[in-house]
């Protein structure tokens, strides 16, 4: 059935798709407009196979029914849907690749809170299993400005709780176990027999799924297949509002896990996942692993997992991620690529076989097994390193820093700033970048400053305006950029790093080690002074 509609004017969908407040998506016709625009922008879906699923947040099941009816009305041949409309983002990427699907729609707002008054999102992934590249998201946005109708079948809802094939207006709907294929892939990449021995020997862990999508995956993998003690996975049941939790795996929001791992009865290992399962936080007894350090350690120790025993083709990191992995790549004599923020920028490098591991500072790491970052994969990589080396997390870090030096690193988030203020802070600093070289700020001298631009080495595409960089004497660096992952106001992210070759100074508190750079950036940009904030809202 064809429905008349009107253009939707909103934010441009980016790496993470379109995110809005849930009630916006629930507005009659809003979801339909965006989905039809997506179908139109990719040349239609007639005869195509699509994967569909999400992180279990509020409105996800209802949105899945709408999308299925629209896919059928637009002539799709088959839709592969996770049971209950559940699929973690890495599992969806794997399913697209495994089944040779033409693409997929993921219903998630990633690490943002869920519920009727919180956030919802829709993201389109292409046939390689990765996020839509900029050319596709630009085409989707253009289509939202021109759309005049959408097509939606007038048919009963599908039973998404029953695994098997059903039919909807001429389209086959295949409801699948959302966990099995992904868990099977992990068993190929990692030595599950060795990891079972680790747990059977008394190794203890706390895996916090934050009432989000990785709960069923983590229970299946860690408790059932690897034999970890029942209750190793906490907050394991996905809930529409995530049980009131903010499913962002960082020290601020995963505070229960942080307290447990820093307490006197801490288990050997701790990890947390985000809303849709693509992010991770790693901890040991009494120690927190920064995302940048995690990527560097995984690159250095990748051969501990059978799937990477042959070594790495190369590594890639997002520009705001610290240069810790660069030094590992240099030691391994493999290429290291610096890309803009957004997993889609890794896709070409992965498809071309130029890199094996990728990572970004926002708690995302992954490899060429899928085309998304993958939280539970990172956990299994760390467990493999601990099992092979017989070391604790703290010992792994200490040995890594002794070998490569330590890059102190932190991200400071200033959340929900007035958009005009955040943009003005960035614009004022951008206008002064060329003249910063040679200036002293809070005792540090600026060596150079620029705005990061990226030329894709595979297809030659150019991305500009990817963040402001300030390089200080002594190898320190600060990066400022506006984030597009929120739904209210603007989030200004400040990334700080300082390299210490070691061994002296390797045990400093990161915030203390970075204090001179924090002061220098405040002197240059005046974030606190101009916003009236005493400091950042989130420190990771």
N, C-alpha and C positions, 0 to 999 in steps of 0.2 A: 504494500500500500504506500502511495506517495503522500507526503505531508508537506504543505507549504510552510516555509520558515523565513527567517531573515538572517542577515549576516550577524555573527557574534564578534564583538569587538573586545579583545582582551589581550592578555600577555601572550607573547610569542612562545610556542612550545619549544623547550630546549632539550638538553641531554636527558633530563628527567621527565620529559613530557609536559603535559599541562597540569598544573596544580592550582587548586582553588579550595575555598571552604566547601565542606561537604554539602551544605544547603544550596550553594551555587550550582553544583552539579545536579542536585535534586530538582532544580527549577525546571518546569516542563519544557522540553525541547533543547535544553542546554547540552546535555550529554549527547543527544542525538545529532545536534549540529556539529559537534566536534568529531564524532565518529564518522559521520558522512563526509565531512571535509577531509578526514584522514583517508578514507577509502578513495575519494575522488583524486586526492593528491598523488596516490601511488598507482594511478591508472586503473582503478577499480579492483574488485576482488572476484569477479566472475570466474568460475572454474578453479579458484585457488583454495589452498588449505591454510587455515589460520590456527594458531595456538592462543589460548585464552586462560587467564587465571590471575590471582592477586594474593595480597597478603592477609586477607581475612578481615580487613577493617570494615567499619560501618558503611553500608550501601554497596559493598562489593558484590554480593550475590544478586541484588536487584539490578546493578549495572551490567552484570554478566548476561542476565536474561535479555536486557535491551540490546546489547551488542550482538548476541546470537540471532535475534530476530532481524536485526539490521543486516547482518552478514548474509542470512538466508535471502532476504529481499533483494540484496545486491548480487545474488547469484553465486555465492561461495559454494564450493563443492563439499568441503568438510571443515568442521571446527573441532579441535582437540582441546578439551577443557579439563582442568584439574578438578577432582571430586570436591564438591562443596564450593567450587570456584576458587580453590586454593592452588597456588603455585608460587614458590619463592622465585625471585628474579633470576638467580643462576639456574634453577631447575627449568624455568621457562626457556631460557637461552639454550640449554642442553636439549630440551624437547624439540625446539624449532630445528636444531641441527640434526638430531637423531632421526626425526621423521621427515626431513626434507621439506618442511613447511615453507610457505612463501613469506611468512612473517608472523607476528603475534602482537597481541594487545595485553599489557600488564596493568592491572588495577592496583595502584599503590601511590602513596605519597612518601615512600621510602621511610626515612627516620622521623618524619613529622607525626605528631599525635593524631589519634583517630577518634571518631565519634561524631554525632550529629552536629556538634558545634566546633568540630576540629577540621582536619584536612582530608582531602581526597585527590586522587590523580589518575590520569590515563597516559600510558606511554606506548608508543609503537616501536617495535623492534623489527629489523629487516631480516632477510633470509639467512644471513650469516649468524643470526642469533644476537646481534649487538644492537645498541641503541641507534635510532635513525640518525644519519649524518646531517650536517647543516643544510645541505641542498634539499633534503626531504622535509625537515622541520620548517624551512622557509616556504616550501610549496604547501604544506599543511596550513600554515598561517595565512598565506595568500588565499587559500580556498575558504577559510573561515570568513573572509571579508566579502566573498562573492556568493556564498551558498544561498540557494533560493528554495530548495526542497530537500527532504531526506526520505529514504525508503526503509520501511519497517514492516515485517510480516505481521499480519493479524492472526496470531496463533497462541495456543496455550503455552505456559512456561514448561521448560524442560525439567525433568527430575535430575538435578545435579548431584544428588546423593547416591545414585545408582551407577556403578561402574558398568560400562558397556555401551553399545551403539543405540542411538535413538534417531528419529528423523524429525526435521523441522522445516516445513515448507520446501521440500525438495533437497534440503541440505542434510548431510550426515553429521550428527553430533556425537562425538566419541568422548565419553567421560572416562578418565584414566586415574589410576592411583597417582597422586601428585608427588609421592616420595620415592617410589621403587626405582625408577630409571635413574634418578640422580644418585641414590645410595649405591646402586650397581656401578655407576661410573666412578665413584670414590673408591670402591673396592678394587677397581682396575688400577687406579693411580697410586694407591697406597698399600702397604703390606699389612693387611688387617690381622694376619696371624701374629706378627711381631707386636702390633698394638694391643691385641688381646693379652699377650704375655705381659705387657707393661701393666695393664690394669689388674691382671691376676696376681702380679707380684706385690700388689698393695698400693700402687700409684693412685692418688686421689685427685679429683677435679670437680670444679663447679662451673657448669655451662649455663649461662643465663640467657634464655630466649626472650625475655621481656614481654611475655604474653603475646608474642608476635609469631610470624609464620614458621620460623625455624624450629619451633618446639617439636612437632611431629618428626621432622628430619633428624634432629639431634637425638631424640629418644630412640629412633630406629637405628641410627649409626652407632652412637656411643653406648647406650644401655643394652640394646638387643644384639647388635652385630659384634661389638667390641667387648661386651661383658662388664662395662662400668657398673658400679653399684646403683641400684634403683634410687632415684632421687638426685643423681648426679646432675641431671638437667632440671633446672628450676624455672618457674614461670613458663611451663612447657605448653600450656593450653592457649592457642590463639584466641583472643577475645576482640569483639568489634571495637572496643575502646582501649584495647591493650591493658585492661585492668586499671586504667587511669595512669599508666606509666607513659613516659616519653621515650619511645623505643629508639634512642640514639645511643650507641655504645661508646660513651666517653666517660671520663671520671666524674663529670657533673651529673649526668642523668642515670648512669649505672652505679649510683652511689651504694646500693646494697651490696653489689659485688665487690666494689672497692673496699668497703668496710670489712667484708668477710676475708678478703685476700690480704688485708693489712693487719688483721687481728691475730691474737695468739693461737687460735685453732685453725689457721688458714690451711686449705688443702694445698697440694703441690702445684696446681695449675688452675687458672681461671680464664674464662672467655665470655664475651657477650656478643650478641648479634642485634641487628636493627630490625625495623618493621618488615622489610621485604627480603631480608636474608643476605644482602650483598655486602654488608659492612661487618667489621669485627673489631673487638678490643681484646688484647692479649695481656695477661698478668701472670706473674709467678708469686710465690709466697713472699710477701713484703716488697714486691717490685712491679712497676707498671712499665709496659713496653710502648714507646711512642710508635705511631704508624710508620714514620720514616725509618726508625730503627728496625721495625719488624720487616719491612721490605728488604732492607739491606741484609739482615740475617738470613731471610729466606733465600735470597740470591746466593749468598756465600755458602749455604748449607743445603742447597736444593738436591744434591745427589743422595741425600738421606732417604728420599722417597723414590720408589721404583719407577714412577712415571717420568722422573727427571734424571735418572741414573746416567743417561747419555750426555748430560750437561745442558747448558743454556745457549740458545742462538743469540740472545741479546736480552737487554732489559729496557724498560721505559718507565718514566715517572712523570707525573704532572709537574708543571713549573713550580707551584708553591711547595711541593714536597722537597725535603732537604736533600742535599747532595751526598748523603751517606752512601746510597747505592751506587753513585758514580765511582767512588773509590773501590768498591767491590768489583764493578765491571772492569775497571782499569787493571786490577790485579788478576782477573780472570781472562783478560785480553779479549773481551767481547764488547760489542757496541752498546752504548747507553743513549737513549733518546729522551729529550725533554719536550713535553707536549703541553698544550693548554689543559686546563681543568675540564674533565668530562671524559667518561670512559669511551665515548665514540671515537675519540682521537687515537685510541690504541688499536681500533679495529683494523685499519689498513696495515699497520705494522704487524699485527698478528696474522692477518690473512696472507700477507706477503712472506711470512716465515722469517721476518727480521728479528722478532723478539719472542721470548717464551714467558717471561714474567713481567707483570705490570703492577704499578701501585700509585696511589694518590694519598695525599696527606689526610683526607677526611675518612680515615679508617677503612680504606678500600684496597684490597690486594687480590690478584687473580693471575691466571695463566692462560695458555692457549687451549685449555680443555673446553672452555666456553668463551663467549664474547661479552661477559659481564664480570664485574668483581664478584668475589665469592667468599662469604664469611666463614662457612663451615670448612671449606677447602683450606683456608688459612689456618684454622684450628688444627686440622689433620696434618698440615705441613709442620707446624710447631711440635705436635706430639711425635711425629716421625723423627725430628731432630733430637728431641729429648730421649727417645727410645734408643736411637743409634749411638748417641754420644754418651749416654748415661749421666748427663749433666742436668742441673736445675736450670730454670729460666734465668735466674740471676747469674749463674756461672756461664751460661751461653752468652749473655750480654757482656759480662766482664771480659771473657776471652775475645769476643768480637771487637770491643773497644781497644783492647791491648794490641790487637793486630792491625786494625784500620784507623784507630783514633776515634774520638767521639764527636758527633755533631749534636750539640745541644739544640733542642728544637721545641717550639711551642706555637699554638694557634690561639689568638685572642679574638673572640667574637663579640661584636657590639650589635645586639639584636634589636629588632623593631625600632630602628631609628626612623625619624621622619624621612621620607624618600628624598625630599628636596635638600635636606641637610646632608645626608650621606653623599648625594651626588655632588653637592657643592664642595665638600671636603675633598673628594676625589678630583674634581675639576681644578680646584685651586692648586693642589699638589702637582697635578699633571702639567699645569701651565708653568710650573717652576722647575720641572725635572732637568731641563737642559742646563740650568744654571746652578744646580746643586753640587756638581763636581768640585772638590776642593774646599767646600764649606765645612765648618766644624759645627757639630750639634751635640750638646751635652758631653763634650770632650772627645767625640768620635769624628773622624774626618771621612766625608763621603768620597769614595773613589770614582763612582759613576752612578748614574740613575737613568732608567729608561722605562718604556712601556713594552711589554713582551708581545711579540708577534711570532707566528709559527707558519712555516712553509712545509706542508706534508711531503716527506721524501718519496712517497709512493705515487701520489696522484698530482702533486704540485699545487694543490689548493692552499690558499693563504687565509689565515685567521688573525685578525688584528684586535687590539684593545683587550688583551687577555690579562692585564694586571700590571700595577706599577711596581718596579723593582728598585731598591736602593742598596747599593753595595758599599760597605764600610771597610775601613782599613782593618787588616788582620783577618780577612776572610769572613767577616760577619755580613749578614744579608737580612733585609726586611722586604716583605711583599704586602701590598694592599690591594684588595679587590672586593667588589660587591658580589654577594652571593645571590643566585636566583632560586634557591631552594625553599625560601619561606613564602608565606601567603599573607603576611601582615607587615607593612613598613618595609624597611631595607635592613639587611644584615651586612655590616662592614667587617670583613675578616682581615686580621693582621697576622702575618706569619713571620716568625723570627727564628734565625738560626746563627750558630757560632761554632766553628770547628776548633777542636783542641786535639793536637796530634797525640798527646799522651806520652808517658803514663801519668804525668802530673796533672791534676785538675779533673780527672775522669769521674770523680765521685761527687762533684758539686750538685746542689739542687738546681734543676734547670732554670727556674725563675730567677734565682740569684745569679746564675751564670749569664743569663740574658738581660739582666737589669740595665746595663749601660745602653743596650740597643733599644730597649723599651723606652728609656728616657730620651734617646736621640730621636726616635720616631715621634714621640709626643711633642718635642721641640719643633720638629719640621711640619707635622700635620695638625697638631692640636686637637686630636680626637676627643679626649676627655674635656679639655677646656671648652671646646665649641659645642659639645653635646650635653654638658652638665653632668656627665656620668663620672662616678668615682673610679671606675675601671671597667674592664670587660664583663659581660654577662656570663660568658662561658670561657674557661681556660682549659685547653687540652695540650 
